[in-house]
Every structure is written in C-alpha cells, then in structure tokens.
Amino acid sequence: MTEGPLLEVRALKKEYDEGRIQALRGVDLQIGQGELVTVSGPSGSGKSTLLQLLGGLDEPSSGEVLYRGASLAGSFDLDAYRSRRVGFIFQAFYLLPALRVLDNVQIPMFEDRCGARERRQRAEALLEEVGMTHRLRQYPNELSAGERQRVAIARGLANDPEILLGDEPTGNLDSENSAKIMALLCGVQSQRNMTIVVVTHEAEVARMGHRNIHLKDGRVVAG
Amino acid sequence: MALLRIALINIVRRRLRTSLTLCGIAVGIAAFVALVGFSKSFEREWLRLYESEGTDLAVVQKTFLNTTVDETVGERIRSLPAVADVSPIVLNLMDLTPEVNALAYGLAEDSYEIAPLHFLEGRRFHANQPEVILGEILAGNLGKKAGDMMEIQGASFRVVGVFRGGSALETGAVMMPIRQLQKLADLSGKVTAFHVRLRPPKAGETAEQHIGRARAAIEQAVPGLKAVPAADRAHNNQFVSFARSIAWGTSLIALLVGALGIANTMAMAVFERTREIGILRALGWRRWRVMALIQLEAAALGLIGGVLGLGGGWGALRLLASLPMTANIAVGSISAAHAGEALAIAFVTGLAAGALPAWRAARLSPVEALRHD
C-alpha cells in the first residue's frame, strides 16, 4: 500500500516542566504497515509519551512524527488523524460511564458522515467481533475489567483505523484476561493487517509483538 | 445515538444539580411570563379602553416630566375641521381604602367617553357635583351601590351609578366630574390629556392619511403638545411604560440569576468531566463538536427550565386573574407569541450561559484532559 514506513519518528524529544523532566531524549524509529509492535521499558522510560505523540494527542518539544511521510506538526489536521487513522485503547479503559456499551462504541463514529442506524449496526458488529454481544445494554460499571477492555477495543476499532495504539491495555487485568486481550489484539491485527503499537511493562506481553522496542530513560535501547 | 441524546444523558446524570439549575431558570422565565404578561394585559386593556370609547387621538404634552396640559387649549382643538369631539380627561391613581386603589377618571358630564358605558344601576354624575360612578368590579370590591356615600382622600362623594365598561380599566375604575378630580389632585385648570374623536375620513383617504392629517393640524394649532394615535398611547402611556419597565426589569434580574445557575452548572460539568472531554478529543472529536455538546446541554437546560417556567408563569397569571385586586386587568392565559418569546429567551439564555464553559471545554488539550483526576 505504501513503500515507506507507516509511522516514522525522527529525533523525537519531549520535555515537561520547562525542560526539568525529559520524557523522550531523541527517539528514532520506524513502524511498517501491518506490524504488531510492543514498546516496553520501566516506569518513566517514556513509553506512554511516545504513544501519545504517535497518536497525535500531544506535540513534541523537538523532532517529528511522520504518518506516511507527512509530519504531524504544523498544519497537519490532528483531529482528522485521530478520528480516521488512529484508534486508542487505554489502561484505565476510559469508557464513558453514563453511556451504555453500544453507545460507547459509537463515540468515535461521530466524525464519520454516517447515520445513526449505520453507526449502531457497525457498533453491534464490532461488539460481536470482541465477543460482547450479550452486554450491549450494560453500563461500563456493570462489566468486569476484561469486558471493559473488550468494549474499549471495539471502540478503538470503531472508525476502522489503520493504526491501533494501546497504552498498557493489559495493565489493569489479571494474567488470564491479559492473555485473552492480547490474543484478541493479535487476531484483529492478522485479520485486518492492522498496525498495532502496544505499550507494556509486562515482559510476556512485550514478547507477543512482531517486534519489541525497549525504552530506557527516554531512549531506545533495543528494537 | 445522536448528540442531543448524549447531552440529555449528561443532564440527567446529575439530578440534584440539574433540578436546582432548572428551578433557577424556571423562576426567571415564570417571572417573565407572569410580569410581562400582566403588563401586556394592562396595555391591552388600555387599547380596549380607547377602542370602546371611540377615541382616535390623545393630545398630551411632548415632554415626559410635564404631564399636564392647560385645559383652555381644548377649545382650539375642538374648532379644527377634522375633529368631531374632544373630551378633556384627568387621570389619577387613588387609594380608596387601605386595601383598594383604583384608576380615577375626571370627565366632563357630557363626555362622549361616558356614552358607551352600560349603567347597571343609577345614572351618570352631574357636572361639578360631589358624585361618582363606579365600575362594577370596583363597586363589588368596595361593597358599594348607587345611593351609598364614600370618602375619597378626605372628601365625601355620593355613588350615583354603577356601570359596566368596555375595558377592565373602566370596570375597575371610579369616574367623577372633572372639576372634582382637579380639586382632589390639586390640578386646577389642568388636564392629563384631551381625547379626540375624528370626523370620518374624506372619500379616497386612507385611515393612516386621515389620522396623519389630523395630527398635523392639531400639533400646528397647539404648539408644545403632541397628538398620539390611540394605539400608540395605549402602548406608551406612563402607566403602561412604568408597568412594562418594572416587569422587564424584575424579569431580567430573575433571568440573570437563572443564567448564572446554568453557567455555574456547565462550568462545574466541564471541570468534572475534563477527562471525559479528553477521551472525546482523543477519539477524534473536533473542538466544535465538544463545544456543541456543552452548548446543547446548556440550551437544553434553558429550554426545559423555560417550559417549567412557562407552566409556573401561567399558574401565576391564573392566580392574578382570580384575585379581586387584579382580576380586572390580568388575563389567565398566555398568547402563543408570549409563550414563544419566553421559550426563545430561555433557549438563548441557556446558550449564552453555556458559551464560556463550552469554549473552555473545546480548548482543552486531549493529553492534559486525560491526565485530569
């Protein structure tokens, strides 16, 4: 589909607190179409910061992130990038508590120009894909942690993204549910040839990617 | 699932706060509906008064502070060819008992304005005599009938008749010889206005042309005075202007309190839901859509509060229409235009109150918002 990498990071730095905290200290990497990449490292190594920059949630202090060769900086439409190209899964699930499962999955579809019926049908199909058909009308607080993450994955896939970014998606799950969620993500990746980047501090999860990038003190030390 | 549905879900999830906010805006709208509705009823009764008497023009002072006119100019107005009849009138608001006050009309015995009154008992008053006639509602409130005596500001008057008029401003009023009211109000030689009845228009002349020509002739004949069409006079006389100012002023204060309630609720909602807003932004919602969601919630609060206030205001108007002191003026119903005006004000108030919180929500950085506890 593309000759170059899908995502590329060049000399990426991110500082907080007027430079007193350096989360990323010059990261270079490339991620190709259809790769399942895990990013591991100890707490404070810059994993989540890297993911936020890849997803266009934040802007780097210097360096750049490129999507299909185009820099996410400047006039790049980050809202459109997040709504059409990228899906997110968070450690804390971040489902909207006042909305039912079926409604939560439809949230990313609002930027698509599709009608309410189509949104609903797509959400039902996605929830079937993650095995949550029986919980459509439940609220997030009525679900187990594993079920919530399944719903979050369905929501992450809602806008049919090219890239799925997971920030410690198994961090709040027991080992059994972690394995199930990772198996689900691997299945999604292979079925859709989707690019998935998963940040994790669990060695077992890190080994499940096609490639593991290991960060330490804001720098890539392996991968 | 539509954006409106998410907005309504968000409103319902904080029931107590939403209820209190709705109370605030509902009180504001109820005050608007009741007070402005009452002042409109008052204005309508003035128009009915002029229409039932057949008055075309009112000749009054041009200046606002000087509200009386020398009564001698009446003859100059009467001599104009377009004028059929002139009725000098003194108008005052008087305390008849500690509980009851009423409009008092001082009129000439042969005024054309008395002719349309339907006498339920007695007769019209005689010129210069200490006699009054009472509108039927006022007579009922005072418990007076023809032949009874009553005291008005220290002077004794005989009730010589009870009448039914074309307007509530008459049926709740007392009328007496103009000299008597001039004496009571210390307005010797002065009148409040001259009511003028015009001759029919010339052939081919429209009503507007006819009235315009008569106004010009009168204003030329009596410099310093202005001739106001009855409808304008009904809309702009000092009683109506005062009632309208009080009604709008009070309503605006109440609406401001309601708007502050909505602004506070939405500001709190944005603060409490910062992370949720971050989630929406992370999931690709554009700034304008976040703003639209907050604005929808604020506007829905305004509109729901408006509907509740409409009900409250209607109840208050019905109450006013049933009380003896106000029954002659208040109408216990709301016109579609007034209801629409109230709902539009509620809607716009909600939008205005939600604007700043919505703008702040839209400006949130997704990553900062996601970090919010």
Chai-1 contact restraints between the chains, C-beta under 6 A:
chainA,res_idxA,chainB,res_idxB,connection_type,confidence,min_distance_angstrom,max_distance_angstrom,comment,restraint_id
A,Q52,B,V367,contact,1.0,0.0,6.0,A-B,restraint_1
A,L57,B,A282,contact,1.0,0.0,6.0,A-B,restraint_2
A,L57,B,P366,contact,1.0,0.0,6.0,A-B,restraint_3
A,L57,B,V367,contact,1.0,0.0,6.0,A-B,restraint_4
A,D58,B,V367,contact,1.0,0.0,6.0,A-B,restraint_5
A,D79,B,R286,contact,1.0,0.0,6.0,A-B,restraint_6
A,R82,B,G284,contact,1.0,0.0,6.0,A-B,restraint_7
A,S83,B,G284,contact,1.0,0.0,6.0,A-B,restraint_8
A,F88,B,A282,contact,1.0,0.0,6.0,A-B,restraint_9
A,Y94,B,I279,contact,1.0,0.0,6.0,A-B,restraint_10
A,L96,B,E276,contact,1.0,0.0,6.0,A-B,restraint_11
A,A98,B,I9,contact,1.0,0.0,6.0,A-B,restraint_12
A,A98,B,R13,contact,1.0,0.0,6.0,A-B,restraint_13
A,D103,B,M1,contact,1.0,0.0,6.0,A-B,restraint_14
A,Q106,B,M1,contact,1.0,0.0,6.0,A-B,restraint_15
A,I107,B,L283,contact,1.0,0.0,6.0,A-B,restraint_16
A,P108,B,L283,contact,1.0,0.0,6.0,A-B,restraint_17
A,P108,B,G284,contact,1.0,0.0,6.0,A-B,restraint_18
A,E111,B,G284,contact,1.0,0.0,6.0,A-B,restraint_19
